[in-house]
């Protein structure tokens, strides 16, 4: 299958006209339905793109982004398989969150992981039957939302001992991107009224159901309270919990919550500096 996808990868590489590109992407993704093992085909697709990601020039990036979007759009029906493959093939090697990673895993496909953070809500989570109002975070559900959010939750709670320096840097970038593009639209109310349609489109979904918000807050708090959770991951997870405990109709602060979380250390340093200045003035007076 890897040899087959190596050839299919270059089939899209040499497609040079928009109609030919669209037909090629549609065929590559439609074969996933008729292959012997649908999820093996889907997994090798992502493995191939991640393996050769650095050799894709900027003129061909849009073609492969379109391929990944189309593949996600056809695979959202089975959340369990989808979340497992995304964690194993993309986020695990890039951010070092997988417990079974090896030295052969390449952390270079950061662009693929960032693209997933940008498209995950629109392409996967919002495709649930019935829309966002039917989301549930109960583990006994047929399609619980926490299952499809698990790969991005592991960015915050996974241990960092086995991750390399490059993987830790990638994880920090992915934490911030996932917070802005996935977690914050889920837990933070959109501006009311929206300034424009473009401003409203930044908030594609917002959990207004009190039960759903309590379920997600409880799950995030339990996972973030682990002893092995990195400090930055714990801070961002607790920031989501604070927003989830707010009422849906409460006025939203003008301050960005992520700014308060990320600048805690800076505020502590300022307080220490002011304390030293007071002690210095008191010493001079005495």
Secondary structure, 3 states (H helix, E strand, C coil): CHHHHHHHHHHHHCCCCHHHHHHHHHHHHHHHHHCCCHHHHHHHHHHHHHHCHHHCCCCCHHHHHHHHHHHHHHHCCCHHHHHHHHHHHHHHHHHCCCCCCCCCCCCCCHHHHHHHHHHHHHHCHHHCCCCHHHCCCCCCCCCCHHHHHHHHHHHHHCCCCCCCHHHHHHHHHHHHHHHHHHHHHHHCCCCCCCCCHHHHHCCCCCCCCHHHHHHHHHHHHHHHCCCCCCHHHHHHHHHHHHHHCCCCCCCCCCCCHHHHHHCHHHHHHHHHHHHHHHHHHHHHHC
